[in-house]
Every structure is written in C-alpha cells, then in structure tokens.
Amino acid sequence: MTAVLLSLLTALCYGLANYLGPLLTRRHPLGGILLTGQVVGVVGAGLLLLVRGGAFPDGRHLLFGAAAGVCNGAALAMLYTAAAAGPISIVAPIGATGSVLPVAVAIATGERPSLLQLVGIPLAVVGVVLAAARRGDGRTHAAPRTIVLAVLSAVAFGGFLAFFGAASADHTSWAVLTSRVTLVVCTAGVVLVQRFPVALPARSLPAVALPGLLLLTGTVAYGIATTQGLVSVVAVLATLAPVVTVG
C-alpha cells in the first residue's frame, strides 16, 4: 500500500508540474523555466541527501542515475515544446503511454507480477489514455510535429522511469541527486545549443520554480516506491499524471 500511495503522489506532482510548465511557457521563455526548475531540483536533492544520508553508490547505479537524468531532460523539453504548440488535452494522453517501457523492462529483468496485476497493467495504461483524451481547450487537432514530439517525450519519460527505478535500489537519495545534476547539465546544454532565451523577471521566479519543486517531490516519491513495490506496477500508477494534467 505504501508503494501505491507514493506512486499516486508521483502522479499528482508530475501532473501538476506538466500543466504548470507548459502554461508558464506561454508567458515566459522556455529556457528560463527549464533551468530555474532544474536548479531548484538540484538544491532540493542536495538537501535531501544531507538529511537522509546514504552510502555512496557504485558506478553502475551512478550510470543508471545519469541515464535517468538525460531521459528526463529530453522528455521535459519535448513535452513543454509540444504542449506550448498544441492542445495539452492531446499531448498528455500520448505521454501516458510512456509507462509501457519500464513495465516491459521490469518484466524482462525478472519481475513477476501476479495474474491480477498482469491484467490490470494494460487496462490501467489504456484507461489513462482514454480518461485524459478529452477536449480541454477547444482545439481538437494537433500538427504532426506536435504529435511526434509528444510520442518521443513518452518514450523518453519511459526511459527515465526504467533507469531511475534501477538507480534507486538502496540508493534513492543518490539516485535523485545524480539524475537532477545530469538533468541540469543536459538542460543547460540544450538551452545553449538552441539559444533559448532565459531572462526572467525576479517577480516570476517563485511561480517558475514551482514545477521544479513538484517534479523533485514526485521523483523522490517514485524512487521510494520502487523500493517498496514492483516497478512494473508503480511505474503505471505514476503515469496517471496525464489525468491530473488534463483535469
């Protein structure tokens, strides 16, 4: 039950962040939003490590954490770009399919869900997509580029869930910090290469930092959940986020 509740907390936090982030890009530069949120996440992850402590992980777990950060950065950038260009009520349901990847990886690497769980996992994925796929803003069509970005975002987010689950085994605090640091580096690289504007007025910083805090909270909850239950189950519950986003 603890794993279930933590996974649902992840869905709530991610769902709110994935609504607020794209919404903020309509008023503020994407680069500034991404960087501010991720810097806040690194600071929070550092404080978490100081409070909870934990043995320094081996190279394998550090690599998994870094890979999770890369996938997370790609997923966020593509999600925000897609949602800024098209209806969130179309982009969000596509993102819900990202849970297919960590479920497949978990089962392939030895997890054995019960029969009811095996039946419930695909039903949950389809249910999230159907629940999120509604008209939310009056626009019912999205450009092909928006759809492609949403699909790639789903794949990248699935990779994040899979890698982060592996990194969190006995090293949740380090997994959070490693993934957040890698995410900041990747985000900064994308911002520099794409020359995204980053200037933000000081008065907007608290609002812009909120998605980063929500993502950090959701990530910590997911990391702990993977140590309390099956990744193939908690990953699906975590991707209930689109229901929150569209709602």
C-alpha positions in Angstrom: 0.0 0.0 0.0 2.9 2.4 0.7 4.2 1.9 -2.8 0.7 2.6 -4.2 0.3 5.8 -2.2 3.8 7.1 -3.1 3.2 6.3 -6.8 -0.1 8.2 -6.7 1.7 11.1 -5.1 4.2 11.0 -8.0 1.3 11.1 -10.5 -0.2 14.1 -8.7 3.1 16.1 -8.6 4.0 15.2 -12.1 0.5 16.0 -13.4 0.5 19.4 -11.8 4.0 20.2 -13.0 3.2 19.1 -16.5 0.3 21.5 -16.6 2.1 24.5 -15.0 5.3 24.1 -17.0 3.7 24.4 -20.5 1.3 27.1 -19.2 4.2 29.2 -18.0 6.0 28.9 -21.4 3.1 31.0 -22.9 4.2 33.9 -20.8 7.9 33.3 -20.0 10.9 31.9 -22.1 11.2 28.1 -22.2 14.9 28.2 -21.3 14.4 30.2 -18.2 11.6 27.9 -17.0 13.6 24.7 -17.6 16.8 26.0 -16.0 15.1 27.5 -13.0 13.1 24.4 -12.2 16.1 22.1 -12.5 18.4 24.3 -10.4 15.8 24.2 -7.7 15.6 20.5 -8.1 19.3 20.1 -7.6 19.3 22.2 -4.4 16.4 20.2 -3.1 18.1 16.9 -3.9 21.3 18.0 -2.2 19.3 18.9 1.0 17.6 15.5 0.8 20.9 13.7 0.7 22.2 15.7 3.7 19.0 14.8 5.7 18.6 11.1 4.7 22.3 10.3 4.0 23.2 7.0 2.3 26.2 5.1 1.2 28.0 6.3 -1.9 26.6 4.1 -4.8 28.8 2.0 -7.2 29.5 3.1 -10.7 26.6 1.0 -12.1 24.0 2.9 -10.0 25.6 6.2 -10.8 25.3 5.4 -14.5 21.7 4.5 -14.2 21.0 7.8 -12.4 22.8 9.8 -15.0 20.8 8.0 -17.8 17.6 8.8 -15.9 18.6 12.5 -15.9 19.3 12.5 -19.6 15.9 10.9 -20.4 14.1 13.2 -18.0 15.6 16.2 -19.6 14.7 15.1 -23.1 11.1 14.2 -22.0 10.6 17.6 -20.4 11.9 19.6 -23.2 9.8 17.8 -25.8 6.7 17.8 -23.6 6.9 21.5 -23.0 7.6 22.3 -26.6 4.7 20.1 -27.8 2.3 21.4 -25.2 3.2 25.0 -26.0 2.4 24.4 -29.7 -0.7 22.2 -29.4 -3.5 21.2 -27.1 -2.4 19.8 -23.7 -5.5 17.5 -23.9 -4.0 15.8 -26.9 -0.3 15.8 -25.8 -1.0 14.5 -22.3 -2.7 11.2 -23.3 0.1 10.4 -25.6 2.5 10.9 -22.7 0.6 8.3 -20.7 1.9 5.5 -23.0 5.4 6.0 -21.6 4.8 3.5 -18.8 4.9 0.7 -21.4 8.7 0.8 -21.5 9.5 0.4 -17.8 6.9 -2.3 -17.4 8.5 -4.2 -20.3 12.0 -3.8 -18.9 10.9 -4.8 -15.4 9.3 -8.0 -16.6 12.2 -8.8 -18.9 14.6 -8.4 -16.0 12.8 -10.8 -13.7 9.8 -9.1 -12.1 6.8 -11.4 -11.9 3.5 -9.5 -11.3 0.5 -11.6 -10.2 -2.2 -12.5 -12.6 -4.4 -9.7 -11.5 -1.6 -7.2 -11.9 -0.8 -8.5 -15.4 -4.4 -7.9 -16.3 -4.6 -4.6 -14.6 -1.4 -3.1 -16.0 -2.5 -2.8 -19.7 -6.0 -1.9 -18.6 -4.6 1.0 -16.5 -2.5 2.3 -19.4 -5.4 2.2 -21.8 -7.7 3.7 -19.1 -5.3 6.7 -18.5 -5.2 7.4 -22.2 -8.9 7.3 -22.6 -9.5 9.3 -19.4 -7.1 12.1 -20.5 -8.2 12.2 -24.1 -10.9 14.8 -24.0 -11.5 18.2 -25.3 -10.0 20.6 -22.8 -9.3 23.9 -24.6 -11.5 24.0 -27.7 -8.7 22.8 -30.1 -9.2 19.3 -31.4 -6.3 19.0 -33.8 -2.5 19.0 -33.4 0.2 19.4 -36.0 2.2 16.3 -37.0 5.3 17.8 -35.4 3.5 18.2 -32.1 2.3 14.5 -32.2 5.9 13.4 -32.9 7.3 15.4 -30.1 4.6 14.0 -27.7 5.5 10.4 -28.7 9.2 11.0 -28.3 8.5 12.6 -24.9 6.6 9.5 -23.9 9.5 7.2 -24.9 12.0 9.4 -23.0 9.8 9.5 -19.9 9.5 5.7 -20.0 13.3 5.5 -20.2 13.5 7.8 -17.2 11.1 5.6 -15.1 13.1 2.5 -16.0 16.6 3.9 -15.4 15.6 5.7 -12.2 13.9 2.6 -10.8 17.2 0.7 -11.3 19.3 3.6 -9.8 17.0 3.8 -6.7 17.7 0.3 -5.4 19.2 1.0 -1.9 20.4 4.4 -3.2 17.3 6.6 -3.5 18.8 9.9 -2.3 21.9 9.5 -4.5 19.7 8.5 -7.5 17.7 11.7 -7.0 20.8 13.8 -6.8 22.6 12.1 -9.7 19.6 12.4 -12.0 18.9 16.0 -11.0 22.6 17.1 -11.6 22.6 15.3 -15.0 19.3 16.9 -15.8 20.6 20.4 -15.1 23.7 19.8 -17.3 21.6 18.4 -20.2 19.1 21.3 -19.9 21.8 23.9 -19.9 23.3 22.2 -23.0 20.0 22.3 -24.8 19.4 25.9 -23.9 22.8 26.9 -25.1 22.6 25.0 -28.4 19.1 26.1 -29.2 19.8 29.6 -27.9 16.6 29.6 -25.9 16.1 33.0 -24.1 16.4 32.6 -20.3 15.8 36.1 -18.9 13.1 36.1 -16.3 11.7 38.9 -14.1 12.5 38.4 -10.5 8.8 38.5 -9.5 8.1 35.4 -11.6 10.8 33.2 -10.0 8.6 31.7 -7.3 6.0 30.6 -9.8 8.6 29.3 -12.3 10.3 27.4 -9.5 7.1 25.6 -8.5 7.2 23.0 -11.4 10.7 22.1 -10.4 9.7 21.5 -6.8 6.8 19.4 -7.8 9.0 17.3 -10.1 11.5 16.8 -7.4 8.8 15.7 -4.9 7.3 13.3 -7.4 10.7 11.9 -8.2 11.6 11.3 -4.6 8.2 9.6 -4.1 8.7 7.4 -7.1 12.2 6.4 -6.0 11.0 5.3 -2.6 8.0 3.5 -4.2 10.3 1.4 -6.4 12.0 0.1 -3.3 8.6 -0.8 -1.7 6.8 -2.5 -4.7 7.2 -3.8 -8.2 8.5 -1.3 -10.7 6.1 -2.7 -13.3 3.2 -1.6 -11.0 4.4 1.7 -9.6 5.5 2.9 -13.0 2.0 2.5 -14.3 0.5 4.3 -11.3 3.0 7.1 -11.7 1.8 7.7 -15.3 -1.7 8.6 -14.1 -0.2 12.1 -14.2 -2.0 13.0 -17.5 -5.4 12.6 -15.8 -4.3 15.3 -13.4 -2.8 17.5 -16.2 -5.9 17.4 -18.3 -8.2 17.7 -15.3 
